[in-house]
Amino acid sequence: MQLRELLDSNKAAIVDRWCDLTLRVYPQQSAQLMQREKDRFQNPVGRVTRESLEMLFDGLRSGLPASEMAEALDGIVRIRAVQDLSSSAALTFLFDLKRAIRDEIGDDAVRRLPEAELPALEGAIDRLALQAFDQFVLCRDKIHELRIGEIKRRTSVLFERMGEDAVGPTNEPAECGPCDGANGGCGG
């Protein structure tokens, strides 16, 4: 039997297993809710995760290049980028697909596959993981830019409330009164 046939006939089980493995980064109660609740409004993270995994599985099964699966990666990567997860924890879900496939099709079926098929699929998964890492870094960079912008805005508002006598409009100290220039004074 060819790998594609095995993936087709075991799709539901593989995607279910992959989803279980993907959600394990969350607390157990949250993961169970994400698996159980099907309403997209009550469970947006679970829904996006499931939809993304199904699209990624279909793309890999069909042999799409990683560049054509960017949209399928986008939803899950964006969600994980805003969560308090390390990059390895956020992206390990892609490598979990290898485990899900082996768990569901079984070792005997894996041994009977033509020699190059499984390594080719696993290479495609690795390339997809590299693309996901790039997307994850871009999302995290954007989040950091937004946070810096917010800090700047808050600082500006704080200085406005304090009045410009603390800091002048050019972020230079406001002019002081005349001094004699002694002891490193401004000489003004």
DRENTIMAR-997442 format. One line per 5 residues: number of its first residue (from 1); their letters; for each residue x, y, z of N, C-alpha, C. Coordinates in steps of 0.02 Angstrom, whole numbers, plus 50000, padded with zeros to 5 digits. Layout:
BEGIN
NUM = a = X,Y,Z,X,Y,Z,X,Y,Z; ...
end
This chain:
BEGIN
1 = mqlre = 50042,49941,50000,50000,50000,50000,50045,50062,50000; 50024,50113,49965,50061,50175,49960,50044,50220,50020; 50090,50265,50037,50080,50310,50093,50018,50353,50084; 50008,50378,50025,49949,50421,50013,49884,50384,50028; 49880,50322,50009,49820,50281,50024,49811,50272,50099
6 = lldsn = 49866,50259,50134,49863,50251,50207,49840,50316,50240; 49867,50373,50216,49847,50437,50244,49774,50451,50230; 49751,50436,50169,49680,50446,50152,49634,50404,50196; 49651,50340,50204,49606,50296,50241,49609,50307,50316; 49661,50340,50340,49668,50352,50412,49665,50426,50430
11 = kaaiv = 49641,50466,50385,49642,50539,50395,49609,50560,50461; 49549,50539,50473,49513,50560,50534,49551,50541,50597; 49576,50480,50600,49613,50458,50659,49679,50496,50667; 49713,50508,50612,49777,50545,50615,49765,50616,50638; 49716,50650,50608,49702,50719,50627,49679,50723,50699
16 = drwcd = 49637,50676,50722,49616,50675,50792,49676,50667,50838; 49719,50620,50822,49779,50609,50863,49824,50670,50863; 49833,50700,50804,49874,50760,50797,49845,50817,50838; 49780,50824,50837,49747,50876,50876,49758,50864,50951; 49752,50802,50973,49765,50786,51043,49836,50806,51063
21 = ltlrv = 49884,50788,51021,49954,50803,51035,49967,50879,51034; 49934,50913,50989,49942,50986,50981,49916,51023,51042; 49860,51000,51069,49828,51035,51125,49860,51019,51193; 49908,50974,51194,49938,50956,51258,49980,51011,51289; 49995,51065,51252,50033,51121,51281,49990,51163,51328
26 = ypqqs = 49924,51152,51324,49878,51189,51366,49862,51149,51430; 49839,51182,51482,49817,51144,51541,49764,51092,51521; 49763,51037,51557,49720,50981,51538,49647,51000,51531; 49621,51040,51577,49551,51060,51573,49537,51102,51511; 49582,51147,51494,49574,51188,51434,49578,51145,51371
31 = aqlmq = 49625,51099,51370,49633,51055,51312,49569,51013,51301; 49541,50988,51355,49480,50948,51350,49423,50990,51322; 49417,51051,51346,49364,51096,51321,49375,51110,51247; 49437,51122,51227,49451,51137,51156,49435,51077,51112; 49444,51017,51137,49427,50957,51099,49352,50946,51095
36 = rekdr = 49317,50959,51150,49246,50943,51156,49201,50996,51124; 49213,51059,51137,49169,51113,51116,49177,51127,51041; 49124,51121,51003,49127,51129,50930,49106,51199,50907; 49073,51237,50950,49049,51304,50931,49108,51351,50923; 49114,51382,50865,49171,51424,50850,49173,51487,50893
41 = fqnpv = 49116,51509,50919,49115,51569,50961,49133,51553,51034; 49116,51493,51056,49133,51473,51125,49203,51443,51129; 49230,51424,51072,49295,51391,51071,49335,51412,51009; 49351,51476,51003,49387,51498,50942,49456,51467,50934; 49493,51458,50988,49560,51430,50984,49557,51357,50961
46 = grvtr = 49512,51319,50991,49505,51249,50971,49482,51241,50899; 49437,51284,50879,49411,51282,50810,49465,51299,50759; 49501,51353,50771,49555,51373,50724,49609,51319,50723; 49626,51292,50781,49677,51240,50784,49656,51180,50742; 49595,51156,50753,49570,51098,50716,49569,51111,50640
51 = eslem = 49542,51169,50621,49537,51185,50549,49607,51191,50518; 49653,51222,50554,49721,51230,50528,49755,51162,50520; 49747,51118,50569,49778,51052,50565,49750,51012,50506; 49685,51016,50496,49655,50980,50440,49680,51006,50373; 49685,51073,50366,49711,51102,50304,49784,51083,50293
56 = lfdgl = 49824,51085,50346,49894,51066,50340,49902,50993,50321; 49862,50951,50352,49865,50879,50336,49848,50868,50263; 49794,50899,50240,49774,50892,50170,49828,50918,50122; 49858,50974,50140,49912,51001,50098,49972,50956,50095; 49992,50929,50151,50049,50884,50153,50033,50819,50116
61 = rsglp = 49973,50793,50126,49952,50732,50093,49951,50740,50017; 49933,50801,49996,49929,50815,49924,49997,50833,49894; 50047,50843,49936,50113,50860,49911,50123,50934,49896; 50081,50977,49926,50090,51048,49915,50156,51072,49945; 50189,51119,49912,50249,51147,49943,50230,51189,50004
66 = asema = 50277,51196,50050,50265,51232,50113,50240,51303,50098; 50267,51334,50047,50248,51404,50031,50173,51410,50016; 50142,51357,49992,50071,51360,49975,50026,51343,50035; 50057,51329,50093,50018,51314,50153,50024,51369,50205; 50049,51427,50184,50058,51483,50230,49993,51504,50263
71 = ealdg = 49940,51505,50224,49875,51525,50252,49850,51476,50304; 49860,51412,50292,49839,51361,50340,49880,51367,50404; 49943,51385,50399,49986,51394,50457,49969,51457,50496; 49947,51508,50460,49938,51574,50489,49895,51576,50551; 49837,51544,50549,49791,51547,50606,49821,51519,50670
76 = ivrir = 49847,51459,50665,49874,51427,50725,49938,51461,50749; 49979,51484,50703,50041,51518,50722,50026,51584,50756; 49978,51622,50730,49960,51686,50762,49934,51675,50833; 49892,51626,50841,49865,51611,50908,49921,51595,50956; 49966,51552,50934,50020,51531,50979,50072,51586,50990
81 = avqdl = 50078,51632,50944,50125,51688,50953,50103,51735,51008; 50038,51744,51017,50013,51790,51068,50008,51757,51137; 50014,51691,51138,50011,51656,51202,50080,51654,51234; 50081,51639,51296,50144,51637,51334,50178,51569,51325; 50196,51554,51263,50229,51491,51247,50298,51505,51218
86 = sssaa = 50346,51463,51233,50411,51469,51200,50401,51450,51127; 50449,51469,51085,50443,51452,51014,50442,51376,51005; 50481,51340,51044,50481,51266,51036,50414,51236,51056; 50385,51261,51111,50319,51235,51132,50265,51255,51082; 50270,51315,51055,50220,51339,51008,50221,51301,50942
91 = ltflf = 50279,51278,50921,50285,51248,50854,50297,51173,50853; 50301,51143,50911,50312,51071,50913,50254,51032,50882; 50197,51064,50875,50139,51030,50846,50154,51002,50776; 50197,51035,50739,50213,51010,50672,50251,50944,50675; 50298,50940,50721,50336,50878,50728,50292,50822,50757
96 = dlkra = 50240,50842,50794,50193,50793,50821,50155,50756,50767; 50150,50785,50708,50116,50751,50652,50153,50686,50635; 50218,50687,50638,50257,50626,50623,50236,50570,50671; 50231,50588,50734,50211,50538,50785,50140,50515,50774; 50094,50562,50758,50024,50544,50747,50017,50496,50689
101 = irdei = 50055,50508,50635,50052,50464,50577,50076,50394,50596; 50133,50390,50629,50160,50325,50648,50114,50289,50698; 50085,50327,50745,50039,50297,50794,49978,50267,50759; 49952,50302,50710,49888,50281,50680,49895,50231,50623; 49949,50234,50585,49955,50184,50530,49992,50122,50553
106 = gddav = 50027,50126,50608,50060,50067,50637,50128,50053,50608; 50170,50021,50648,50239,50006,50628,50242,49957,50570; 50196,49908,50569,50196,49860,50514,50184,49894,50447; 50136,49938,50445,50121,49974,50383,50180,50019,50364; 50212,50050,50413,50269,50093,50399,50325,50052,50367
111 = rrlpe = 50337,49992,50393,50391,49949,50365,50376,49926,50294; 50312,49921,50277,50294,49897,50210,50291,49953,50158; 50299,50014,50179,50297,50070,50132,50358,50070,50086; 50351,50095,50025,50410,50105,49984,50461,50148,50021; 50524,50133,50013,50577,50160,50055,50579,50236,50061
116 = aelpa = 50565,50272,50009,50574,50345,50009,50512,50384,50029; 50454,50351,50033,50392,50389,50043,50387,50424,50110; 50398,50388,50164,50392,50418,50230,50446,50471,50242; 50510,50459,50224,50559,50512,50232,50543,50575,50191; 50513,50566,50133,50494,50624,50093,50440,50665,50128
121 = legai = 50390,50631,50157,50337,50665,50194,50366,50700,50256; 50410,50665,50291,50439,50695,50351,50483,50755,50333; 50516,50753,50276,50554,50811,50252,50508,50870,50237; 50450,50856,50208,50400,50909,50195,50375,50939,50260; 50365,50897,50311,50344,50922,50377,50399,50967,50406
126 = drlal = 50462,50947,50399,50517,50987,50425,50520,51055,50389; 50511,51056,50324,50511,51120,50287,50452,51164,50309; 50395,51134,50322,50338,51171,50346,50352,51200,50415; 50387,51162,50457,50406,51186,50524,50452,51247,50519; 50498,51246,50472,50543,51303,50462,50503,51365,50441
131 = qafdq = 50456,51354,50396,50413,51410,50375,50372,51436,50434; 50346,51390,50474,50306,51410,50532,50349,51450,50581; 50412,51431,50588,50457,51468,50632,50465,51539,50607; 50475,51547,50542,50480,51615,50513,50417,51655,50527; 50359,51625,50516,50296,51660,50529,50289,51677,50603
136 = fvlcr = 50308,51632,50646,50304,51642,50718,50347,51702,50739; 50408,51705,50713,50453,51760,50730,50425,51826,50705; 50397,51827,50645,50366,51889,50620,50308,51911,50665; 50267,51864,50686,50211,51881,50731,50237,51907,50798; 50286,51874,50826,50314,51897,50890,50346,51966,50883
141 = dkihe = 50380,51979,50827,50410,52045,50815,50355,52098,50812; 50300,52083,50779,50245,52131,50775,50216,52145,50844; 50209,52093,50884,50183,52101,50952,50230,52146,50992; 50295,52136,50985,50343,52177,51022,50340,52250,50997; 50332,52260,50932,50325,52328,50906,50263,52362,50935
146 = lrige = 50209,52325,50938,50147,52353,50967,50156,52371,51040; 50190,52327,51077,50202,52341,51148,50247,52402,51158; 50298,52408,51117,50343,52466,51122,50304,52530,51105; 50263,52526,51053,50221,52584,51035,50175,52604,51092; 50147,52555,51126,50102,52569,51182,50141,52599,51240
151 = ikrrt = 50201,52575,51253,50242,52604,51306,50259,52676,51290; 50277,52689,51228,50293,52757,51207,50232,52802,51215; 50174,52778,51195,50113,52817,51200,50098,52833,51273; 50103,52782,51316,50089,52793,51387,50139,52841,51419; 50202,52835,51399,50253,52879,51425,50239,52951,51404
156 = svlfe = 50219,52959,51342,50203,53026,51316,50144,53056,51354; 50093,53016,51366,50035,53039,51404,50056,53057,51475; 50099,53017,51505,50123,53031,51572,50160,53097,51575; 50204,53109,51527,50240,53173,51525,50193,53232,51513; 50143,53222,51472,50094,53275,51461,50058,53293,51526
161 = rmged = 50040,53241,51564,50006,53253,51627,50052,53288,51678; 50116,53270,51675,50164,53301,51721,50180,53373,51701; 50167,53388,51640,50184,53454,51614,50252,53453,51581; 50262,53499,51538,50324,53500,51501,50382,53529,51540; 50372,53547,51604,50428,53571,51643,50474,53515,51663
166 = avgpt = 50452,53452,51660,50495,53396,51676,50538,53377,51616; 50507,53375,51558,50542,53360,51496,50514,53405,51443; 50557,53436,51407,50536,53481,51353,50510,53442,51293; 50486,53477,51243,50456,53445,51185,50506,53403,51144; 50571,53416,51152,50621,53378,51114,50653,53325,51157
171 = nepae = 50622,53308,51212,50648,53260,51260,50714,53283,51291; 50727,53346,51288,50785,53375,51322,50760,53405,51388; 50802,53408,51438,50780,53439,51501,50758,53511,51487; 50705,53531,51520,50680,53599,51512,50734,53648,51535; 50732,53708,51507,50782,53757,51526,50775,53773,51600
176 = cgpcd = 50833,53782,51630,50833,53799,51701,50846,53873,51708; 50842,53895,51767,50855,53966,51779,50930,53980,51775; 50947,54043,51781,51018,54060,51777,51058,54028,51834; 51117,54009,51817,51162,53982,51868,51232,54008,51853; 51277,53995,51898,51343,54023,51889,51390,53977,51850
181 = gangg = 51367,53920,51831,51409,53874,51792,51458,53835,51834; 51460,53847,51898,51506,53812,51943,51483,53740,51952; 51529,53698,51968,51515,53628,51982,51478,53593,51925; 51497,53607,51864,51467,53573,51807,51398,53599,51789; 51378,53656,51814,51313,53684,51798,51309,53701,51724
186 = cgg = 51251,53719,51701,51240,53733,51630,51267,53799,51608; 51280,53843,51654,51306,53908,51636,51254,53955,51609; 51191,53936,51616,51137,53976,51588,51118,54031,51631
end
